[in-house]
Amino acid sequence: MALVIAKCIKVRKELASELIKRLKVSKLISDKLLVKREGDYVLIPIKADPNSGVISELLKEFNAELLESDFKYSLKGLTYKDLLIREGLVPRNVIDSLPRSFEVIGDVAVIKVRKVSNELLRYGRYVANAVMSISRNVSSVYIEVPGLETDFRVRRLMFLGGTRKTSTIHKEYGIRIYVEIDKVYFNPSLSEEHHRIANYVRDGEVIADLFCGVGPFSLHIASRANCVIYAVDLNPEAIKCLIKSLELNRGRLKGYVVPVNSDVKYFLNILGNEVLDRAIMNLPHKAINYLRHVWPKVRLGGTVHLYVIGHNAEEVRERVVTKVINECLGNALIKDVVKVLDYAPHKYVFRVTLVRKS
């Protein structure tokens, strides 16, 4: 990280805290530079005119010395793009092509870009360093290559900097989730949703977590309730990650998770009718098309959490109602429609909660 030369006050370490307080009150301390320690002394960067009367009085009172030294910039309140602009090592057009934020999965950061250019890759290590400076727990930085959607919803990644690795352990509410980011789908933005659904579950329930991915819903639920969860996904790598997560959380789980590597329709075909108290259907693009297969498996009074992409709650509700009517699910009650996540401009992921009436 670049250093900057600035005026500062050198004071003995035992007097530094009080002097810093006085400088802050007088708004004389630099809020863009970091205070630093040199042996028994502390160097405090200032932004005021060093010839001001206040500075002169403080120098005498604290037996301090006025001098110049090099300081690191403070990162407080900065984004990684702010840092890139400040350091001036990356062309502005490259910085402007980057999003303002990034995802963090465990200790891996993923930047979603609209387009990957050779120029971006050329300056990739500077971008990675800025991300790791802002997020100290991040040790690997990738960009996500757009334009590919597979059945497994796996990201296409290009390495920018840090440690070249794709496996990580992501933590949510004390739960450890093992993720291979180049082999499975995982969205860290759903942490609150995982926790929220887990809070609805009661002891004794039988649950199907369909399209489960690496199983975050299942893990959250099992950590809170003594129940049975069938975690079903077609991607074998996702199920392998879930099995590793079960080992990582051994002793913390109250419930029992059954990992199932299967197509959801096949799993439902071998499952008896009216055996589920709850089904989670987190595949926003396609889950609604599986509703008629899931519904007979749900007990009277049971619940389905269906995830759908839409423009607003009214449009989503109308679409689900139409689907329910067309597929003769007349005993379904839409309990609520809740916006969960931004998906694209003017598009969102909604959770529709359906209850099977008697």
C-alpha positions as CSV (number, residue, x, y, z in Angstrom):
1,M,0.0,0.0,0.0
2,A,1.3,3.4,-0.9
3,L,2.7,5.7,1.8
4,V,2.3,9.5,2.0
5,I,4.6,12.1,3.7
6,A,2.7,14.3,6.2
7,K,3.3,16.6,9.1
8,C,2.9,14.9,12.5
9,I,3.4,15.3,16.2
10,K,5.8,12.9,17.9
11,V,4.9,12.2,21.5
12,R,5.7,9.7,24.2
13,K,3.4,6.6,24.1
14,E,2.0,7.2,27.6
15,L,0.7,10.6,26.5
16,A,-0.5,9.7,23.1
17,S,-4.1,8.8,24.0
18,E,-4.8,12.1,25.7
19,L,-3.1,14.1,22.9
20,I,-5.2,12.2,20.2
21,K,-8.4,13.1,22.1
22,R,-7.4,16.8,22.2
23,L,-6.5,16.8,18.5
24,K,-9.8,15.2,17.7
25,V,-11.8,17.8,19.7
26,S,-10.0,20.6,17.9
27,K,-10.4,18.7,14.5
28,L,-6.7,18.9,13.9
29,I,-5.9,15.2,13.5
30,S,-5.9,13.7,10.0
31,D,-8.7,11.2,9.5
32,K,-7.2,9.9,6.3
33,L,-3.9,8.7,7.7
34,L,-3.1,6.1,10.4
35,V,-1.3,6.9,13.6
36,K,1.9,4.8,14.0
37,R,4.2,3.6,16.7
38,E,8.0,4.1,16.7
39,G,9.6,2.6,19.8
40,D,8.5,4.5,22.9
41,Y,6.9,7.2,20.8
42,V,3.7,7.6,18.8
43,L,3.5,9.7,15.6
44,I,0.1,11.4,15.1
45,P,-0.6,12.8,11.6
46,I,-2.2,16.3,11.6
47,K,-4.1,18.2,8.9
48,A,-4.0,21.7,10.4
49,D,-1.5,24.4,9.8
50,P,1.5,23.4,11.9
51,N,2.1,27.0,12.8
52,S,-1.4,27.5,14.4
53,G,-1.5,28.6,18.0
54,V,-3.3,25.5,19.1
55,I,-0.6,23.2,17.7
56,S,2.1,25.3,19.4
57,E,0.3,25.1,22.8
58,L,-0.1,21.3,22.5
59,L,3.6,20.8,21.6
60,K,4.6,22.6,24.8
61,E,2.0,21.0,27.0
62,F,2.8,17.4,25.9
63,N,6.6,18.1,25.4
64,A,6.1,16.9,21.9
65,E,7.9,17.4,18.6
66,L,6.7,18.6,15.2
67,L,8.1,16.7,12.2
68,E,7.4,14.9,9.0
69,S,7.1,11.2,8.4
70,D,5.5,8.6,6.1
71,F,2.1,7.2,6.9
72,K,-0.3,4.6,5.6
73,Y,-3.7,5.7,4.5
74,S,-6.7,4.8,6.7
75,L,-9.1,2.4,5.0
76,K,-12.1,3.3,7.2
77,G,-15.2,3.9,5.1
78,L,-13.4,3.1,1.8
79,T,-14.5,0.6,-0.8
80,Y,-11.9,-1.3,-2.8
81,K,-12.6,1.0,-5.8
82,D,-11.9,4.0,-3.6
83,L,-8.6,2.4,-2.7
84,L,-7.7,1.7,-6.3
85,I,-8.5,5.4,-7.2
86,R,-6.4,6.6,-4.3
87,E,-3.4,4.5,-5.2
88,G,-3.5,5.4,-8.9
89,L,-2.0,2.2,-10.2
90,V,-5.0,1.1,-12.2
91,P,-6.5,3.0,-15.2
92,R,-9.8,4.8,-14.4
93,N,-11.6,3.0,-17.2
94,V,-10.7,-0.4,-15.6
95,I,-11.9,0.8,-12.2
96,D,-15.1,2.1,-13.7
97,S,-15.8,-1.4,-15.2
98,L,-15.8,-3.0,-11.8
99,P,-18.9,-3.3,-9.5
100,R,-18.8,-1.4,-6.2
101,S,-19.1,-4.5,-4.1
102,F,-18.1,-8.2,-4.2
103,E,-19.2,-11.5,-2.6
104,V,-17.2,-13.1,0.1
105,I,-17.5,-16.9,0.6
106,G,-15.3,-17.9,3.5
107,D,-12.0,-16.4,2.8
108,V,-12.6,-16.1,-1.0
109,A,-13.8,-13.0,-2.7
110,V,-15.7,-13.1,-6.0
111,I,-16.2,-10.0,-8.1
112,K,-19.0,-10.2,-10.6
113,V,-18.2,-8.3,-13.8
114,R,-20.3,-7.7,-16.9
115,K,-17.3,-8.2,-19.2
116,V,-13.8,-9.6,-18.8
117,S,-11.2,-7.6,-20.7
118,N,-7.5,-8.2,-21.2
119,E,-6.8,-4.9,-19.5
120,L,-8.7,-6.0,-16.4
121,L,-6.7,-9.2,-16.2
122,R,-3.5,-7.2,-16.7
123,Y,-4.2,-5.1,-13.6
124,G,-5.9,-8.0,-11.7
125,R,-3.3,-8.3,-9.0
126,Y,-3.8,-4.7,-8.0
127,V,-7.5,-5.2,-7.9
128,A,-7.0,-8.3,-5.7
129,N,-4.6,-6.5,-3.4
130,A,-7.2,-3.7,-2.9
131,V,-9.9,-6.3,-2.1
132,M,-7.7,-8.0,0.4
133,S,-6.7,-4.7,2.0
134,I,-10.4,-3.8,2.5
135,S,-11.4,-7.3,3.7
136,R,-8.6,-8.6,5.8
137,N,-10.1,-12.1,6.1
138,V,-10.0,-12.6,2.3
139,S,-7.0,-14.5,1.0
140,S,-8.1,-15.3,-2.6
141,V,-9.7,-13.1,-5.2
142,Y,-11.5,-14.2,-8.4
143,I,-13.7,-12.6,-11.0
144,E,-16.9,-14.4,-12.1
145,V,-17.1,-14.7,-15.9
146,P,-20.7,-13.9,-17.0
147,G,-22.8,-15.6,-19.6
148,L,-22.9,-19.2,-18.5
149,E,-25.8,-21.0,-16.8
150,T,-25.5,-24.7,-16.3
151,D,-27.9,-27.2,-14.6
152,F,-25.6,-27.1,-11.6
153,R,-25.4,-23.2,-11.6
154,V,-21.6,-23.4,-11.3
155,R,-19.6,-20.2,-11.6
156,R,-16.9,-19.8,-14.2
157,L,-14.0,-18.1,-12.4
158,M,-10.8,-16.5,-13.3
159,F,-8.0,-16.0,-10.7
160,L,-6.9,-12.4,-9.9
161,G,-4.6,-12.6,-6.9
162,G,-3.8,-13.9,-3.4
163,T,-3.7,-17.6,-2.8
164,R,-4.8,-19.8,-5.7
165,K,-7.5,-22.0,-4.1
166,T,-11.2,-22.7,-4.6
167,S,-12.1,-24.5,-1.4
168,T,-13.2,-22.6,1.7
169,I,-15.2,-22.8,4.8
170,H,-18.0,-20.3,5.0
171,K,-19.5,-19.4,8.4
172,E,-23.1,-18.4,9.0
173,Y,-24.5,-18.1,12.6
174,G,-21.8,-20.3,13.9
175,I,-22.4,-23.0,11.3
176,R,-19.4,-24.1,9.1
177,I,-20.2,-24.7,5.5
178,Y,-17.7,-26.3,3.2
179,V,-17.8,-24.9,-0.3
180,E,-15.9,-25.7,-3.5
181,I,-16.7,-22.4,-5.3
182,D,-15.8,-23.7,-8.8
183,K,-17.9,-26.9,-8.5
184,V,-21.1,-25.9,-6.7
185,Y,-23.5,-23.0,-6.4
186,F,-23.6,-21.0,-3.2
187,N,-25.0,-17.6,-2.5
188,P,-23.7,-15.9,0.7
189,S,-26.3,-13.2,0.4
190,L,-28.9,-15.8,1.6
191,S,-27.5,-16.1,5.1
192,E,-30.4,-14.3,6.7
193,E,-32.9,-16.4,4.7
194,H,-31.3,-19.7,5.8
195,H,-31.6,-18.5,9.4
196,R,-35.1,-17.3,9.0
197,I,-36.5,-20.5,7.6
198,A,-34.7,-22.5,10.3
199,N,-36.6,-20.5,12.9
200,Y,-39.9,-21.7,11.5
201,V,-39.1,-25.3,11.9
202,R,-40.3,-27.3,15.0
203,D,-39.0,-30.5,16.5
204,G,-40.3,-33.7,14.9
205,E,-40.7,-32.3,11.4
206,V,-39.8,-34.3,8.2
207,I,-38.4,-31.9,5.6
208,A,-37.3,-32.0,2.0
209,D,-34.6,-29.5,1.1
210,L,-34.9,-29.7,-2.7
211,F,-32.2,-28.3,-5.0
212,C,-30.2,-28.0,-1.8
213,G,-26.8,-27.2,-3.2
214,V,-24.3,-27.5,-0.4
215,G,-27.1,-27.7,2.1
216,P,-27.1,-24.4,4.0
217,F,-30.9,-24.6,4.7
218,S,-30.5,-28.1,6.0
219,L,-27.5,-27.2,8.2
220,H,-29.3,-24.2,9.7
221,I,-32.4,-26.3,10.4
222,A,-30.5,-29.2,11.9
223,S,-28.6,-26.8,14.2
224,R,-31.9,-25.6,15.7
225,A,-34.5,-28.4,15.6
226,N,-34.6,-32.1,16.2
227,C,-36.0,-33.2,12.9
228,V,-35.2,-35.2,9.7
229,I,-34.1,-33.3,6.6
230,Y,-33.7,-34.9,3.2
231,A,-31.2,-32.7,1.4
232,V,-31.5,-33.4,-2.4
233,D,-29.4,-32.2,-5.2
234,L,-28.4,-33.5,-8.6
235,N,-24.8,-32.2,-8.4
236,P,-22.6,-34.8,-6.7
237,E,-20.0,-32.2,-5.8
238,A,-22.6,-30.3,-3.8
239,I,-23.5,-33.4,-1.9
240,K,-19.8,-34.1,-1.2
241,C,-19.5,-30.6,0.2
242,L,-22.6,-31.1,2.4
243,I,-21.2,-34.4,3.8
244,K,-17.9,-32.5,4.7
245,S,-20.0,-29.8,6.4
246,L,-21.8,-32.4,8.5
247,E,-18.4,-33.6,9.7
248,L,-17.3,-30.0,10.4
249,N,-20.5,-29.4,12.5
250,R,-20.5,-32.8,14.3
251,G,-21.8,-32.4,17.8
252,R,-23.5,-29.1,17.0
253,L,-26.5,-30.5,15.1
254,K,-29.8,-31.5,16.8
255,G,-31.4,-32.7,13.6
256,Y,-30.5,-35.5,11.2
257,V,-29.6,-34.6,7.6
258,V,-29.9,-37.3,4.9
259,P,-27.8,-36.2,1.8
260,V,-29.3,-37.5,-1.4
261,N,-27.6,-37.1,-4.8
262,S,-30.6,-37.4,-7.1
263,D,-32.8,-35.7,-9.6
264,V,-35.6,-34.1,-7.5
265,K,-38.4,-35.8,-9.6
266,Y,-36.8,-39.2,-9.1
267,F,-36.5,-38.6,-5.4
268,L,-40.1,-37.5,-5.2
269,N,-41.3,-40.6,-7.2
270,I,-39.9,-43.0,-4.6
271,L,-41.2,-40.9,-1.7
272,G,-44.6,-41.8,-0.3
273,N,-47.5,-39.3,-0.3
274,E,-48.3,-37.0,2.6
275,V,-45.0,-37.6,4.4
276,L,-43.5,-34.1,4.5
277,D,-44.2,-31.4,7.0
278,R,-42.2,-28.9,5.0
279,A,-40.5,-28.6,1.6
280,I,-38.0,-26.0,0.6
281,M,-37.8,-25.3,-3.2
282,N,-34.9,-22.9,-3.7
283,L,-34.4,-23.0,-7.5
284,P,-35.9,-19.6,-8.5
285,H,-35.8,-20.2,-12.3
286,K,-37.5,-23.6,-12.3
287,A,-38.9,-24.5,-8.9
288,I,-42.5,-23.6,-9.8
289,N,-42.4,-26.3,-12.5
290,Y,-41.9,-28.9,-9.8
291,L,-44.7,-27.8,-7.6
292,R,-47.2,-30.5,-8.8
293,H,-44.7,-33.2,-8.1
294,V,-44.0,-31.9,-4.6
295,W,-47.6,-31.1,-3.5
296,P,-48.9,-34.7,-3.0
297,K,-45.9,-35.4,-0.7
298,V,-46.9,-32.7,1.7
299,R,-49.1,-33.5,4.7
300,L,-52.3,-31.6,5.4
301,G,-51.3,-28.5,7.3
302,G,-47.8,-28.8,5.8
303,T,-45.7,-26.0,4.3
304,V,-43.9,-25.4,1.0
305,H,-41.4,-22.5,0.7
306,L,-41.2,-21.8,-3.1
307,Y,-38.7,-19.4,-4.5
308,V,-39.6,-17.4,-7.6
309,I,-38.1,-14.6,-9.7
310,G,-40.5,-11.7,-10.4
311,H,-40.9,-7.9,-10.7
312,N,-43.1,-7.4,-7.6
313,A,-45.1,-9.4,-5.0
314,E,-48.4,-8.9,-6.8
315,E,-47.1,-10.3,-10.1
316,V,-45.5,-13.3,-8.3
317,R,-48.7,-14.0,-6.3
318,E,-50.8,-14.0,-9.4
319,R,-48.4,-16.3,-11.3
320,V,-48.3,-18.8,-8.4
321,V,-52.1,-18.7,-7.9
322,T,-52.5,-19.4,-11.7
323,K,-50.1,-22.3,-11.4
324,V,-51.9,-23.7,-8.4
325,I,-55.3,-23.4,-10.1
326,N,-54.1,-24.9,-13.4
327,E,-52.6,-27.9,-11.6
328,C,-55.7,-28.5,-9.5
329,L,-54.0,-27.7,-6.2
330,G,-57.2,-26.2,-4.9
331,N,-56.3,-27.0,-1.3
332,A,-53.3,-24.6,-1.3
333,L,-53.3,-21.4,0.7
334,I,-50.7,-18.7,-0.1
335,K,-49.6,-17.6,3.4
336,D,-47.3,-14.8,2.3
337,V,-45.1,-13.5,-0.5
338,V,-41.8,-12.0,0.7
339,K,-39.0,-10.3,-1.3
340,V,-35.8,-12.0,-0.3
341,L,-33.0,-10.8,-2.6
342,D,-32.2,-8.4,-5.5
343,Y,-31.7,-10.5,-8.7
344,A,-31.4,-8.0,-11.6
345,P,-32.6,-4.4,-12.3
346,H,-36.3,-4.4,-11.4
347,K,-36.2,-8.2,-10.7
348,Y,-36.1,-9.9,-7.3
349,V,-36.2,-13.3,-5.7
350,F,-39.4,-13.8,-3.7
351,R,-40.3,-16.5,-1.2
352,V,-43.9,-17.8,-1.6
353,T,-45.1,-19.8,1.4
354,L,-47.9,-22.2,0.6
355,V,-49.8,-24.2,3.2
356,R,-51.8,-27.4,2.4
357,K,-55.3,-27.0,3.7
358,S,-57.5,-29.8,4.8
